[in-house]
Amino acid sequence: MAVAKIKDLRALPRDELQRKLEAYRREMLELGDNPKKGMNLKKAMARILTLLNEMEKAPAKAAKPAGKQHPAAGAQQPTPGAGNRKR
């Protein structure tokens, strides 16, 4: 099974990602003496798990009410060495 790229995975719905994850897990169990393929499968599984976690957390972020920000949150920090040292 070919390992998908992240941009291709982002276009898939959650249930399809879960099916792919299960397929990669089964393939890992059936893996022979091919360490490179095992590493690629692990990376692909990590990508899918990351996307699933992002999907899970995205609705929680959208539902979070916009509260007051700290007054200094938008303030620009001084750049070190840009004339703000003591003489």
PDB file of N, CA, C and O in Angstrom:
ATOM      1  N   MET A   1       0.849  -1.176   0.000  1.00  0.00           N
ATOM      2  CA  MET A   1       0.000   0.000   0.000  1.00  0.00           C
ATOM      3  C   MET A   1       0.896   1.241   0.000  1.00  0.00           C
ATOM      4  O   MET A   1       1.830   1.329   0.797  1.00  0.00           O
ATOM      5  N   ALA A   2       0.622   2.184  -0.873  1.00  0.00           N
ATOM      6  CA  ALA A   2       1.406   3.402  -0.961  1.00  0.00           C
ATOM      7  C   ALA A   2       1.065   4.333   0.197  1.00  0.00           C
ATOM      8  O   ALA A   2      -0.088   4.432   0.617  1.00  0.00           O
ATOM      9  N   VAL A   3       2.088   5.010   0.702  1.00  0.00           N
ATOM     10  CA  VAL A   3       1.901   5.925   1.812  1.00  0.00           C
ATOM     11  C   VAL A   3       1.458   7.277   1.265  1.00  0.00           C
ATOM     12  O   VAL A   3       2.109   7.840   0.385  1.00  0.00           O
ATOM     13  N   ALA A   4       0.354   7.794   1.785  1.00  0.00           N
ATOM     14  CA  ALA A   4      -0.234   9.041   1.287  1.00  0.00           C
ATOM     15  C   ALA A   4       0.474  10.255   1.871  1.00  0.00           C
ATOM     16  O   ALA A   4       1.022  10.205   2.972  1.00  0.00           O
ATOM     17  N   LYS A   5       0.451  11.328   1.125  1.00  0.00           N
ATOM     18  CA  LYS A   5       1.018  12.588   1.586  1.00  0.00           C
ATOM     19  C   LYS A   5      -0.024  13.322   2.430  1.00  0.00           C
ATOM     20  O   LYS A   5      -1.223  13.062   2.327  1.00  0.00           O
ATOM     21  N   ILE A   6       0.457  14.239   3.264  1.00  0.00           N
ATOM     22  CA  ILE A   6      -0.425  14.930   4.204  1.00  0.00           C
ATOM     23  C   ILE A   6      -1.513  15.731   3.492  1.00  0.00           C
ATOM     24  O   ILE A   6      -2.651  15.772   3.959  1.00  0.00           O
ATOM     25  N   LYS A   7      -1.180  16.367   2.370  1.00  0.00           N
ATOM     26  CA  LYS A   7      -2.208  17.173   1.681  1.00  0.00           C
ATOM     27  C   LYS A   7      -3.307  16.276   1.108  1.00  0.00           C
ATOM     28  O   LYS A   7      -4.466  16.685   1.033  1.00  0.00           O
ATOM     29  N   ASP A   8      -2.947  15.062   0.706  1.00  0.00           N
ATOM     30  CA  ASP A   8      -3.960  14.122   0.218  1.00  0.00           C
ATOM     31  C   ASP A   8      -4.823  13.613   1.376  1.00  0.00           C
ATOM     32  O   ASP A   8      -6.028  13.414   1.223  1.00  0.00           O
ATOM     33  N   LEU A   9      -4.193  13.406   2.529  1.00  0.00           N
ATOM     34  CA  LEU A   9      -4.929  12.908   3.689  1.00  0.00           C
ATOM     35  C   LEU A   9      -5.903  13.949   4.227  1.00  0.00           C
ATOM     36  O   LEU A   9      -6.988  13.600   4.693  1.00  0.00           O
ATOM     37  N   ARG A  10      -5.525  15.225   4.167  1.00  0.00           N
ATOM     38  CA  ARG A  10      -6.394  16.289   4.680  1.00  0.00           C
ATOM     39  C   ARG A  10      -7.728  16.362   3.931  1.00  0.00           C
ATOM     40  O   ARG A  10      -8.730  16.820   4.480  1.00  0.00           O
ATOM     41  N   ALA A  11      -7.732  15.914   2.687  1.00  0.00           N
ATOM     42  CA  ALA A  11      -8.953  15.972   1.876  1.00  0.00           C
ATOM     43  C   ALA A  11      -9.931  14.839   2.213  1.00  0.00           C
ATOM     44  O   ALA A  11     -11.079  14.863   1.769  1.00  0.00           O
ATOM     45  N   LEU A  12      -9.493  13.863   2.982  1.00  0.00           N
ATOM     46  CA  LEU A  12     -10.331  12.699   3.282  1.00  0.00           C
ATOM     47  C   LEU A  12     -11.202  12.925   4.511  1.00  0.00           C
ATOM     48  O   LEU A  12     -10.810  13.642   5.431  1.00  0.00           O
ATOM     49  N   PRO A  13     -12.387  12.312   4.526  1.00  0.00           N
ATOM     50  CA  PRO A  13     -13.241  12.396   5.720  1.00  0.00           C
ATOM     51  C   PRO A  13     -12.687  11.521   6.848  1.00  0.00           C
ATOM     52  O   PRO A  13     -11.833  10.664   6.625  1.00  0.00           O
ATOM     53  N   ARG A  14     -13.185  11.754   8.047  1.00  0.00           N
ATOM     54  CA  ARG A  14     -12.683  11.065   9.241  1.00  0.00           C
ATOM     55  C   ARG A  14     -12.776   9.540   9.130  1.00  0.00           C
ATOM     56  O   ARG A  14     -11.828   8.839   9.486  1.00  0.00           O
ATOM     57  N   ASP A  15     -13.909   9.018   8.639  1.00  0.00           N
ATOM     58  CA  ASP A  15     -14.069   7.560   8.580  1.00  0.00           C
ATOM     59  C   ASP A  15     -13.073   6.931   7.604  1.00  0.00           C
ATOM     60  O   ASP A  15     -12.595   5.821   7.837  1.00  0.00           O
ATOM     61  N   GLU A  16     -12.761   7.626   6.528  1.00  0.00           N
ATOM     62  CA  GLU A  16     -11.771   7.111   5.575  1.00  0.00           C
ATOM     63  C   GLU A  16     -10.373   7.107   6.209  1.00  0.00           C
ATOM     64  O   GLU A  16      -9.597   6.177   5.991  1.00  0.00           O
ATOM     65  N   LEU A  17     -10.055   8.132   6.982  1.00  0.00           N
ATOM     66  CA  LEU A  17      -8.769   8.176   7.677  1.00  0.00           C
ATOM     67  C   LEU A  17      -8.655   7.018   8.662  1.00  0.00           C
ATOM     68  O   LEU A  17      -7.599   6.397   8.781  1.00  0.00           O
ATOM     69  N   GLN A  18      -9.744   6.733   9.365  1.00  0.00           N
ATOM     70  CA  GLN A  18      -9.719   5.622  10.317  1.00  0.00           C
ATOM     71  C   GLN A  18      -9.540   4.284   9.606  1.00  0.00           C
ATOM     72  O   GLN A  18      -8.848   3.398  10.108  1.00  0.00           O
ATOM     73  N   ARG A  19     -10.163   4.139   8.436  1.00  0.00           N
ATOM     74  CA  ARG A  19      -9.986   2.898   7.656  1.00  0.00           C
ATOM     75  C   ARG A  19      -8.533   2.747   7.203  1.00  0.00           C
ATOM     76  O   ARG A  19      -7.965   1.656   7.262  1.00  0.00           O
ATOM     77  N   LYS A  20      -7.940   3.853   6.753  1.00  0.00           N
ATOM     78  CA  LYS A  20      -6.544   3.809   6.323  1.00  0.00           C
ATOM     79  C   LYS A  20      -5.634   3.454   7.497  1.00  0.00           C
ATOM     80  O   LYS A  20      -4.700   2.666   7.351  1.00  0.00           O
ATOM     81  N   LEU A  21      -5.909   4.035   8.646  1.00  0.00           N
ATOM     82  CA  LEU A  21      -5.109   3.752   9.835  1.00  0.00           C
ATOM     83  C   LEU A  21      -5.157   2.263  10.178  1.00  0.00           C
ATOM     84  O   LEU A  21      -4.128   1.656  10.477  1.00  0.00           O
ATOM     85  N   GLU A  22      -6.348   1.685  10.134  1.00  0.00           N
ATOM     86  CA  GLU A  22      -6.489   0.252  10.411  1.00  0.00           C
ATOM     87  C   GLU A  22      -5.749  -0.585   9.370  1.00  0.00           C
ATOM     88  O   GLU A  22      -5.129  -1.593   9.708  1.00  0.00           O
ATOM     89  N   ALA A  23      -5.814  -0.170   8.110  1.00  0.00           N
ATOM     90  CA  ALA A  23      -5.117  -0.900   7.051  1.00  0.00           C
ATOM     91  C   ALA A  23      -3.606  -0.854   7.271  1.00  0.00           C
ATOM     92  O   ALA A  23      -2.917  -1.857   7.084  1.00  0.00           O
ATOM     93  N   TYR A  24      -3.088   0.323   7.672  1.00  0.00           N
ATOM     94  CA  TYR A  24      -1.650   0.449   7.944  1.00  0.00           C
ATOM     95  C   TYR A  24      -1.252  -0.393   9.148  1.00  0.00           C
ATOM     96  O   TYR A  24      -0.170  -0.979   9.162  1.00  0.00           O
ATOM     97  N   ARG A  25      -2.118  -0.461  10.161  1.00  0.00           N
ATOM     98  CA  ARG A  25      -1.817  -1.281  11.346  1.00  0.00           C
ATOM     99  C   ARG A  25      -1.765  -2.764  10.974  1.00  0.00           C
ATOM    100  O   ARG A  25      -0.885  -3.494  11.430  1.00  0.00           O
ATOM    101  N   ARG A  26      -2.717  -3.204  10.140  1.00  0.00           N
ATOM    102  CA  ARG A  26      -2.701  -4.608   9.697  1.00  0.00           C
ATOM    103  C   ARG A  26      -1.440  -4.898   8.884  1.00  0.00           C
ATOM    104  O   ARG A  26      -0.822  -5.953   9.027  1.00  0.00           O
ATOM    105  N   GLU A  27      -1.073  -3.947   8.031  1.00  0.00           N
ATOM    106  CA  GLU A  27       0.116  -4.126   7.200  1.00  0.00           C
ATOM    107  C   GLU A  27       1.378  -4.197   8.062  1.00  0.00           C
ATOM    108  O   GLU A  27       2.310  -4.931   7.733  1.00  0.00           O
ATOM    109  N   MET A  28       1.414  -3.439   9.165  1.00  0.00           N
ATOM    110  CA  MET A  28       2.562  -3.495  10.075  1.00  0.00           C
ATOM    111  C   MET A  28       2.694  -4.883  10.688  1.00  0.00           C
ATOM    112  O   MET A  28       3.802  -5.384  10.874  1.00  0.00           O
ATOM    113  N   LEU A  29       1.548  -5.506  11.002  1.00  0.00           N
ATOM    114  CA  LEU A  29       1.588  -6.843  11.597  1.00  0.00           C
ATOM    115  C   LEU A  29       2.084  -7.890  10.606  1.00  0.00           C
ATOM    116  O   LEU A  29       2.725  -8.869  10.990  1.00  0.00           O
ATOM    117  N   GLU A  30       1.781  -7.674   9.328  1.00  0.00           N
ATOM    118  CA  GLU A  30       2.167  -8.631   8.294  1.00  0.00           C
ATOM    119  C   GLU A  30       3.528  -8.312   7.682  1.00  0.00           C
ATOM    120  O   GLU A  30       3.952  -8.969   6.731  1.00  0.00           O
ATOM    121  N   LEU A  31       4.208  -7.311   8.224  1.00  0.00           N
ATOM    122  CA  LEU A  31       5.474  -6.848   7.675  1.00  0.00           C
ATOM    123  C   LEU A  31       6.566  -7.898   7.844  1.00  0.00           C
ATOM    124  O   LEU A  31       6.676  -8.526   8.897  1.00  0.00           O
ATOM    125  N   GLY A  32       7.353  -8.077   6.822  1.00  0.00           N
ATOM    126  CA  GLY A  32       8.477  -9.014   6.892  1.00  0.00           C
ATOM    127  C   GLY A  32       9.743  -8.294   7.300  1.00  0.00           C
ATOM    128  O   GLY A  32       9.724  -7.443   8.189  1.00  0.00           O
ATOM    129  N   ASP A  33      10.850  -8.636   6.648  1.00  0.00           N
ATOM    130  CA  ASP A  33      12.144  -8.023   6.952  1.00  0.00           C
ATOM    131  C   ASP A  33      12.388  -6.808   6.069  1.00  0.00           C
ATOM    132  O   ASP A  33      13.332  -6.796   5.280  1.00  0.00           O
ATOM    133  N   ASN A  34      11.568  -5.815   6.191  1.00  0.00           N
ATOM    134  CA  ASN A  34      11.737  -4.592   5.417  1.00  0.00           C
ATOM    135  C   ASN A  34      11.611  -3.401   6.364  1.00  0.00           C
ATOM    136  O   ASN A  34      10.524  -2.845   6.521  1.00  0.00           O
ATOM    137  N   PRO A  35      12.734  -3.001   7.005  1.00  0.00           N
ATOM    138  CA  PRO A  35      12.655  -1.937   8.004  1.00  0.00           C
ATOM    139  C   PRO A  35      12.238  -0.588   7.428  1.00  0.00           C
ATOM    140  O   PRO A  35      11.574   0.189   8.114  1.00  0.00           O
ATOM    141  N   LYS A  36      12.611  -0.292   6.184  1.00  0.00           N
ATOM    142  CA  LYS A  36      12.250   0.994   5.584  1.00  0.00           C
ATOM    143  C   LYS A  36      10.733   1.110   5.421  1.00  0.00           C
ATOM    144  O   LYS A  36      10.149   2.166   5.666  1.00  0.00           O
ATOM    145  N   LYS A  37      10.106   0.010   5.003  1.00  0.00           N
ATOM    146  CA  LYS A  37       8.661   0.022   4.851  1.00  0.00           C
ATOM    147  C   LYS A  37       7.982   0.212   6.206  1.00  0.00           C
ATOM    148  O   LYS A  37       6.963   0.895   6.314  1.00  0.00           O
ATOM    149  N   GLY A  38       8.559  -0.399   7.230  1.00  0.00           N
ATOM    150  CA  GLY A  38       8.021  -0.242   8.580  1.00  0.00           C
ATOM    151  C   GLY A  38       8.100   1.194   9.055  1.00  0.00           C
ATOM    152  O   GLY A  38       7.163   1.699   9.673  1.00  0.00           O
ATOM    153  N   MET A  39       9.222   1.863   8.768  1.00  0.00           N
ATOM    154  CA  MET A  39       9.363   3.272   9.153  1.00  0.00           C
ATOM    155  C   MET A  39       8.361   4.139   8.405  1.00  0.00           C
ATOM    156  O   MET A  39       7.764   5.045   8.987  1.00  0.00           O
ATOM    157  N   ASN A  40       8.174   3.865   7.114  1.00  0.00           N
ATOM    158  CA  ASN A  40       7.214   4.643   6.321  1.00  0.00           C
ATOM    159  C   ASN A  40       5.793   4.451   6.838  1.00  0.00           C
ATOM    160  O   ASN A  40       5.010   5.399   6.886  1.00  0.00           O
ATOM    161  N   LEU A  41       5.463   3.218   7.224  1.00  0.00           N
ATOM    162  CA  LEU A  41       4.122   2.955   7.757  1.00  0.00           C
ATOM    163  C   LEU A  41       3.907   3.673   9.085  1.00  0.00           C
ATOM    164  O   LEU A  41       2.827   4.207   9.339  1.00  0.00           O
ATOM    165  N   LYS A  42       4.939   3.685   9.935  1.00  0.00           N
ATOM    166  CA  LYS A  42       4.831   4.388  11.215  1.00  0.00           C
ATOM    167  C   LYS A  42       4.601   5.877  11.003  1.00  0.00           C
ATOM    168  O   LYS A  42       3.791   6.496  11.693  1.00  0.00           O
ATOM    169  N   LYS A  43       5.320   6.442  10.046  1.00  0.00           N
ATOM    170  CA  LYS A  43       5.153   7.866   9.753  1.00  0.00           C
ATOM    171  C   LYS A  43       3.748   8.153   9.219  1.00  0.00           C
ATOM    172  O   LYS A  43       3.130   9.154   9.582  1.00  0.00           O
ATOM    173  N   ALA A  44       3.255   7.272   8.363  1.00  0.00           N
ATOM    174  CA  ALA A  44       1.915   7.452   7.803  1.00  0.00           C
ATOM    175  C   ALA A  44       0.864   7.358   8.909  1.00  0.00           C
ATOM    176  O   ALA A  44      -0.090   8.135   8.931  1.00  0.00           O
ATOM    177  N   MET A  45       1.041   6.409   9.820  1.00  0.00           N
ATOM    178  CA  MET A  45       0.098   6.280  10.932  1.00  0.00           C
ATOM    179  C   MET A  45       0.149   7.520  11.818  1.00  0.00           C
ATOM    180  O   MET A  45      -0.887   7.982  12.297  1.00  0.00           O
ATOM    181  N   ALA A  46       1.338   8.058  12.037  1.00  0.00           N
ATOM    182  CA  ALA A  46       1.469   9.269  12.854  1.00  0.00           C
ATOM    183  C   ALA A  46       0.772  10.450  12.181  1.00  0.00           C
ATOM    184  O   ALA A  46       0.123  11.251  12.854  1.00  0.00           O
ATOM    185  N   ARG A  47       0.901  10.565  10.858  1.00  0.00           N
ATOM    186  CA  ARG A  47       0.223  11.636  10.124  1.00  0.00           C
ATOM    187  C   ARG A  47      -1.290  11.540  10.297  1.00  0.00           C
ATOM    188  O   ARG A  47      -1.966  12.534  10.564  1.00  0.00           O
ATOM    189  N   ILE A  48      -1.802  10.329  10.142  1.00  0.00           N
ATOM    190  CA  ILE A  48      -3.253  10.123  10.254  1.00  0.00           C
ATOM    191  C   ILE A  48      -3.734  10.424  11.669  1.00  0.00           C
ATOM    192  O   ILE A  48      -4.759  11.079  11.855  1.00  0.00           O
ATOM    193  N   LEU A  49      -2.988   9.944  12.671  1.00  0.00           N
ATOM    194  CA  LEU A  49      -3.382  10.207  14.058  1.00  0.00           C
ATOM    195  C   LEU A  49      -3.347  11.707  14.358  1.00  0.00           C
ATOM    196  O   LEU A  49      -4.195  12.213  15.092  1.00  0.00           O
ATOM    197  N   THR A  50      -2.375  12.410  13.798  1.00  0.00           N
ATOM    198  CA  THR A  50      -2.300  13.857  13.985  1.00  0.00           C
ATOM    199  C   THR A  50      -3.523  14.536  13.386  1.00  0.00           C
ATOM    200  O   THR A  50      -4.124  15.410  14.012  1.00  0.00           O
ATOM    201  N   LEU A  51      -3.889  14.134  12.175  1.00  0.00           N
ATOM    202  CA  LEU A  51      -5.066  14.727  11.530  1.00  0.00           C
ATOM    203  C   LEU A  51      -6.345  14.426  12.311  1.00  0.00           C
ATOM    204  O   LEU A  51      -7.202  15.296  12.466  1.00  0.00           O
ATOM    205  N   LEU A  52      -6.470  13.193  12.802  1.00  0.00           N
ATOM    206  CA  LEU A  52      -7.659  12.835  13.584  1.00  0.00           C
ATOM    207  C   LEU A  52      -7.733  13.668  14.869  1.00  0.00           C
ATOM    208  O   LEU A  52      -8.814  14.098  15.272  1.00  0.00           O
ATOM    209  N   ASN A  53      -6.583  13.894  15.507  1.00  0.00           N
ATOM    210  CA  ASN A  53      -6.563  14.722  16.713  1.00  0.00           C
ATOM    211  C   ASN A  53      -6.906  16.169  16.384  1.00  0.00           C
ATOM    212  O   ASN A  53      -7.616  16.824  17.147  1.00  0.00           O
ATOM    213  N   GLU A  54      -6.410  16.675  15.255  1.00  0.00           N
ATOM    214  CA  GLU A  54      -6.742  18.036  14.837  1.00  0.00           C
ATOM    215  C   GLU A  54      -8.240  18.174  14.594  1.00  0.00           C
ATOM    216  O   GLU A  54      -8.852  19.171  14.978  1.00  0.00           O
ATOM    217  N   MET A  55      -8.825  17.165  13.953  1.00  0.00           N
ATOM    218  CA  MET A  55     -10.267  17.200  13.679  1.00  0.00           C
ATOM    219  C   MET A  55     -11.069  17.177  14.970  1.00  0.00           C
ATOM    220  O   MET A  55     -12.113  17.820  15.077  1.00  0.00           O
ATOM    221  N   GLU A  56     -10.574  16.436  15.939  1.00  0.00           N
ATOM    222  CA  GLU A  56     -11.270  16.321  17.214  1.00  0.00           C
ATOM    223  C   GLU A  56     -11.210  17.640  17.992  1.00  0.00           C
ATOM    224  O   GLU A  56     -12.177  18.022  18.650  1.00  0.00           O
ATOM    225  N   LYS A  57     -10.074  18.329  17.914  1.00  0.00           N
ATOM    226  CA  LYS A  57      -9.894  19.561  18.672  1.00  0.00           C
ATOM    227  C   LYS A  57     -10.440  20.781  17.957  1.00  0.00           C
ATOM    228  O   LYS A  57     -10.720  21.790  18.605  1.00  0.00           O
ATOM    229  N   ALA A  58     -10.599  20.725  16.649  1.00  0.00           N
ATOM    230  CA  ALA A  58     -11.055  21.887  15.877  1.00  0.00           C
ATOM    231  C   ALA A  58     -12.436  22.377  16.315  1.00  0.00           C
ATOM    232  O   ALA A  58     -12.597  23.586  16.481  1.00  0.00           O
ATOM    233  N   PRO A  59     -13.440  21.523  16.513  1.00  0.00           N
ATOM    234  CA  PRO A  59     -14.741  22.028  16.960  1.00  0.00           C
ATOM    235  C   PRO A  59     -14.665  22.657  18.347  1.00  0.00           C
ATOM    236  O   PRO A  59     -15.405  23.598  18.634  1.00  0.00           O
ATOM    237  N   ALA A  60     -13.797  22.163  19.200  1.00  0.00           N
ATOM    238  CA  ALA A  60     -13.656  22.722  20.542  1.00  0.00           C
ATOM    239  C   ALA A  60     -13.093  24.136  20.469  1.00  0.00           C
ATOM    240  O   ALA A  60     -13.508  25.003  21.238  1.00  0.00           O
ATOM    241  N   LYS A  61     -12.165  24.380  19.567  1.00  0.00           N
ATOM    242  CA  LYS A  61     -11.599  25.711  19.409  1.00  0.00           C
ATOM    243  C   LYS A  61     -12.633  26.670  18.851  1.00  0.00           C
ATOM    244  O   LYS A  61     -12.689  27.827  19.268  1.00  0.00           O
ATOM    245  N   ALA A  62     -13.453  26.210  17.914  1.00  0.00           N
ATOM    246  CA  ALA A  62     -14.455  27.067  17.294  1.00  0.00           C
ATOM    247  C   ALA A  62     -15.548  27.436  18.297  1.00  0.00           C
ATOM    248  O   ALA A  62     -16.114  28.526  18.210  1.00  0.00           O
ATOM    249  N   ALA A  63     -15.852  26.563  19.235  1.00  0.00           N
ATOM    250  CA  ALA A  63     -16.906  26.812  20.202  1.00  0.00           C
ATOM    251  C   ALA A  63     -16.436  27.671  21.370  1.00  0.00           C
ATOM    252  O   ALA A  63     -17.256  28.146  22.156  1.00  0.00           O
ATOM    253  N   LYS A  64     -15.122  27.877  21.493  1.00  0.00           N
ATOM    254  CA  LYS A  64     -14.578  28.651  22.586  1.00  0.00           C
ATOM    255  C   LYS A  64     -14.962  30.124  22.422  1.00  0.00           C
ATOM    256  O   LYS A  64     -14.695  30.709  21.373  1.00  0.00           O
ATOM    257  N   PRO A  65     -15.588  30.739  23.447  1.00  0.00           N
ATOM    258  CA  PRO A  65     -16.003  32.136  23.315  1.00  0.00           C
ATOM    259  C   PRO A  65     -14.799  33.063  23.270  1.00  0.00           C
ATOM    260  O   PRO A  65     -13.769  32.804  23.892  1.00  0.00           O
ATOM    261  N   ALA A  66     -14.949  34.134  22.528  1.00  0.00           N
ATOM    262  CA  ALA A  66     -13.874  35.116  22.416  1.00  0.00           C
ATOM    263  C   ALA A  66     -13.878  35.959  23.673  1.00  0.00           C
ATOM    264  O   ALA A  66     -14.770  36.783  23.873  1.00  0.00           O
ATOM    265  N   GLY A  67     -12.890  35.754  24.516  1.00  0.00           N
ATOM    266  CA  GLY A  67     -12.790  36.495  25.763  1.00  0.00           C
ATOM    267  C   GLY A  67     -11.893  37.706  25.602  1.00  0.00           C
ATOM    268  O   GLY A  67     -11.403  38.001  24.512  1.00  0.00           O
ATOM    269  N   LYS A  68     -11.689  38.403  26.711  1.00  0.00           N
ATOM    270  CA  LYS A  68     -10.816  39.565  26.673  1.00  0.00           C
ATOM    271  C   LYS A  68      -9.372  39.103  26.594  1.00  0.00           C
ATOM    272  O   LYS A  68      -8.970  38.139  27.246  1.00  0.00           O
ATOM    273  N   GLN A  69      -8.609  39.810  25.784  1.00  0.00           N
ATOM    274  CA  GLN A  69      -7.190  39.516  25.704  1.00  0.00           C
ATOM    275  C   GLN A  69      -6.454  40.385  26.696  1.00  0.00           C
ATOM    276  O   GLN A  69      -6.927  41.450  27.091  1.00  0.00           O
ATOM    277  N   HIS A  70      -5.317  39.923  27.082  1.00  0.00           N
ATOM    278  CA  HIS A  70      -4.442  40.706  27.942  1.00  0.00           C
ATOM    279  C   HIS A  70      -4.010  41.935  27.168  1.00  0.00           C
ATOM    280  O   HIS A  70      -3.721  41.828  25.976  1.00  0.00           O
ATOM    281  N   PRO A  71      -3.953  43.116  27.809  1.00  0.00           N
ATOM    282  CA  PRO A  71      -3.621  44.334  27.068  1.00  0.00           C
ATOM    283  C   PRO A  71      -2.279  44.261  26.355  1.00  0.00           C
ATOM    284  O   PRO A  71      -2.102  44.892  25.314  1.00  0.00           O
ATOM    285  N   ALA A  72      -1.341  43.512  26.889  1.00  0.00           N
ATOM    286  CA  ALA A  72      -0.024  43.442  26.269  1.00  0.00           C
ATOM    287  C   ALA A  72       0.066  42.323  25.237  1.00  0.00           C
ATOM    288  O   ALA A  72       1.127  42.113  24.649  1.00  0.00           O
ATOM    289  N   ALA A  73      -1.031  41.602  25.008  1.00  0.00           N
ATOM    290  CA  ALA A  73      -0.995  40.467  24.087  1.00  0.00           C
ATOM    291  C   ALA A  73      -0.650  40.903  22.668  1.00  0.00           C
ATOM    292  O   ALA A  73       0.031  40.172  21.948  1.00  0.00           O
ATOM    293  N   GLY A  74      -1.104  42.066  22.260  1.00  0.00           N
ATOM    294  CA  GLY A  74      -0.835  42.532  20.909  1.00  0.00           C
ATOM    295  C   GLY A  74       0.361  43.462  20.835  1.00  0.00           C
ATOM    296  O   GLY A  74       0.748  43.890  19.748  1.00  0.00           O
ATOM    297  N   ALA A  75       0.956  43.782  21.992  1.00  0.00           N
ATOM    298  CA  ALA A  75       2.085  44.709  22.010  1.00  0.00           C
ATOM    299  C   ALA A  75       3.316  44.056  21.407  1.00  0.00           C
ATOM    300  O   ALA A  75       3.554  42.858  21.563  1.00  0.00           O
ATOM    301  N   GLN A  76       4.086  44.876  20.718  1.00  0.00           N
ATOM    302  CA  GLN A  76       5.298  44.369  20.078  1.00  0.00           C
ATOM    303  C   GLN A  76       6.416  44.334  21.104  1.00  0.00           C
ATOM    304  O   GLN A  76       6.604  45.282  21.867  1.00  0.00           O
ATOM    305  N   GLN A  77       7.152  43.241  21.114  1.00  0.00           N
ATOM    306  CA  GLN A  77       8.260  43.078  22.038  1.00  0.00           C
ATOM    307  C   GLN A  77       9.490  43.783  21.494  1.00  0.00           C
ATOM    308  O   GLN A  77       9.715  43.784  20.284  1.00  0.00           O
ATOM    309  N   PRO A  78      10.297  44.387  22.374  1.00  0.00           N
ATOM    310  CA  PRO A  78      11.514  45.044  21.889  1.00  0.00           C
ATOM    311  C   PRO A  78      12.496  44.019  21.343  1.00  0.00           C
ATOM    312  O   PRO A  78      12.598  42.902  21.850  1.00  0.00           O
ATOM    313  N   THR A  79      13.212  44.415  20.307  1.00  0.00           N
ATOM    314  CA  THR A  79      14.202  43.546  19.698  1.00  0.00           C
ATOM    315  C   THR A  79      15.513  43.697  20.454  1.00  0.00           C
ATOM    316  O   THR A  79      15.983  44.821  20.632  1.00  0.00           O
ATOM    317  N   PRO A  80      16.120  42.603  20.903  1.00  0.00           N
ATOM    318  CA  PRO A  80      17.391  42.702  21.632  1.00  0.00           C
ATOM    319  C   PRO A  80      18.461  43.329  20.732  1.00  0.00           C
ATOM    320  O   PRO A  80      18.581  42.994  19.554  1.00  0.00           O
ATOM    321  N   GLY A  81      19.220  44.231  21.311  1.00  0.00           N
ATOM    322  CA  GLY A  81      20.317  44.853  20.577  1.00  0.00           C
ATOM    323  C   GLY A  81      19.870  45.954  19.642  1.00  0.00           C
ATOM    324  O   GLY A  81      20.666  46.411  18.822  1.00  0.00           O
ATOM    325  N   ALA A  82      18.630  46.400  19.730  1.00  0.00           N
ATOM    326  CA  ALA A  82      18.136  47.425  18.825  1.00  0.00           C
ATOM    327  C   ALA A  82      18.053  48.766  19.537  1.00  0.00           C
ATOM    328  O   ALA A  82      17.080  49.501  19.373  1.00  0.00           O
ATOM    329  N   GLY A  83      19.064  49.083  20.319  1.00  0.00           N
ATOM    330  CA  GLY A  83      19.111  50.381  20.974  1.00  0.00           C
ATOM    331  C   GLY A  83      18.402  50.431  22.308  1.00  0.00           C
ATOM    332  O   GLY A  83      18.202  51.527  22.832  1.00  0.00           O
ATOM    333  N   ASN A  84      18.016  49.328  22.880  1.00  0.00           N
ATOM    334  CA  ASN A  84      17.333  49.364  24.163  1.00  0.00           C
ATOM    335  C   ASN A  84      18.216  48.824  25.278  1.00  0.00           C
ATOM    336  O   ASN A  84      17.702  48.277  26.253  1.00  0.00           O
ATOM    337  N   ARG A  85      19.498  48.960  25.161  1.00  0.00           N
ATOM    338  CA  ARG A  85      20.358  48.517  26.266  1.00  0.00           C
ATOM    339  C   ARG A  85      20.771  49.710  27.112  1.00  0.00           C
ATOM    340  O   ARG A  85      20.778  50.852  26.652  1.00  0.00           O
ATOM    341  N   LYS A  86      21.107  49.423  28.331  1.00  0.00           N
ATOM    342  CA  LYS A  86      21.511  50.488  29.247  1.00  0.00           C
ATOM    343  C   LYS A  86      22.938  50.900  28.925  1.00  0.00           C
ATOM    344  O   LYS A  86      23.777  50.087  28.536  1.00  0.00           O
ATOM    345  N   ARG A  87      23.181  52.201  29.103  1.00  0.00           N
ATOM    346  CA  ARG A  87      24.547  52.716  28.827  1.00  0.00           C
ATOM    347  C   ARG A  87      25.181  53.213  30.076  1.00  0.00           C
ATOM    348  O   ARG A  87      26.320  53.680  30.047  1.00  0.00           O
TER     349      ARG A  87
END
